[in-house]
Amino acid sequence: MELQRQISRRLHEEHQAILGLLERFGSALARLKDAPPAADDALWRGLLTDLAVALENEVTRHFALEEQQLFPRLQERGEGDLAELLLEEHAAIRAVARPLLGLIAQARAGALDAGGWRALRAGGLELVERLSSHAQKEEGAFVPLVDEMLDQATDDELFAAYALS
């Protein structure tokens, strides 16, 4: 995909990064099945750290840019149905991510019991499904529209503000 605007390229880069991370996380959860990894498993702890940082960025900064700056522009352009669908998906992803972030924090602290592990695994698999699907949908429909609808001055302004947030 040949993107002309800085903000659409940034969205694309962030989508690719989260998709790669979700693939790693989903594979780890599939491998682990019923038993959590050992408390001293450095790869698992690193994956959880990467996931926590990415989710904090994804469900705050990235979603805020889309919701506050880009979805209103979609609506003005007559693409309100797409904006509403993506907004609904953001809400569903937040609903999964919030409790999962707490479970990730417990797991990183070595304080996750068997019930917590099952909840982390189930929530993690749901997050992988929802957020992967969402990012792919945005890549296919939303990012190309953003690239098309922004003029250079608006792109520069949004990109500068996003870089500072």
N, C-alpha and C positions, 0 to 999 in steps of 0.2 A: 504494500500500500504506500503510495507516494503522497505524503502529507505536506502541505504548504505552510501551515500555521504552527507556531511554537506551542500553543496550548493543546492543539490536537496531537502533536507529536508527544508532548509530555503525558497526556492521557494514555496514549498508545503504549508508551514506555512503562507507565505504572501498571497498566493492564497486563502487559507481558510479564512483568516482574511478579505480580500477584498470582497469575496463572501458573508460573513456574513453581512458586512457593506452595501453592495449593496442591500441585501435583506431587511434590515431595511429601507434604503432610499427609495427603490421602494415601500414598503408597506406604508410608510408615504406619498409619493406622490399620491398613489392610494386613500388613505383615504381623503386627502385634496382636491382633484379635483380642483374646480374653485377658492377657496379662500385660500390665504396664512394663515398660523397660526398666532396667536397673536404675536406681537412683543416681549412680555415678556414670551413666551413659552420656558422654560428652556430646555426641552427635544429636541425640534426642533433645538434650537441654539447649543446644545451639539452635535447633529447629524451632523449639518453643519460643526462644528469645526472638528469633527472626519473625515468627508468626505474630507474636504480641506487638512488636514494633510496627509491622506492616498493617495489622488490623487497626491499631490506633490511628495510623495515617489514613487508611482506606475509609474508615467509617467516620472520620472527622474531617480532615482537610480535603481529601479527594471528593467525598460526597458533598461537602459544603460548596466547593467550587461549582460542581454540577448543579446543585439545587438552587444556589443563590444567583449564579451568573449565567449558566448555560440553559437550564430548563426553561426559565422565563423567555429567553430568546427563541427557543424551540416553539413555545406556545404562540409567540408573536408571529412566527413564520407559518403557523397553521399545522404544526406537528405536536399539538397538545396531547393527543392520544399516546404518542411515544413518551413524552415527558411524564405523563401520569403513570404509565406502566413502569418506567424506570424509578420513579419516586416510590411507588408501592414496593418495588423490589428492595430499594434502600431500607425501607421500614422493616421488611422481613429479614434482611441481612443483619440489621442492627439488633433485632430481637434474638437472633442466634448468637451474634458476636458478644453481646454484653455478658451473659452468663459464662460463655466460653472463656473470655478473658480472665474471669475470676478463677476458673478451673485451671487455666494455664499458669496463673500466678501460684496457685497451690501446688501444682505439679513441679514448677521450678523450685519451690521451697522444700520439696520432698514431703509435703503434707497431704498427699492425695490418697484416700483410702480406696477400697475396691468399688464402692458405689460412685465415688468421684471419678474413678477411672472410666467406668461404664458411661457416666454422663459426659465426660470429656470426649470419649470416642464417638458416642452418638452425636453430640453437638458438633464435633469436628467433621464428621462425615456429612452432616447436613450443611455445614458451612461450605465445605468443599463443593458440594453440589450446587448450592444456591449462588455463591459468589462466582464460581467458574462460569455457570450459565449466564449470569448477569454480565460479567466482563466480556464474554464472547458476544453477547447481544449488543453491548455498547460498541465493540469493535466492528461489528457488521453493519450497524445502522447509525448509531449516534456519533461516533468519531468522524465518519465521513461527512455527516451533516454539519458538525461543528467546523470542520475544515472549510467547508463551502460557505457557511453563513457569516463567518467573521471577516471583517475587513482588517487591513494591516494595523491600523491605529488601535482598534479594539483588541486585537490579538496582543499587541505590544503592552497595552494597559493591563489586560487580564494576566498575562504571563508575568509581568513585573510584580503585580500584587500577589500572585500565587507563589512566586519565588520568595517573597518576604514573609508569607504566612507560616 
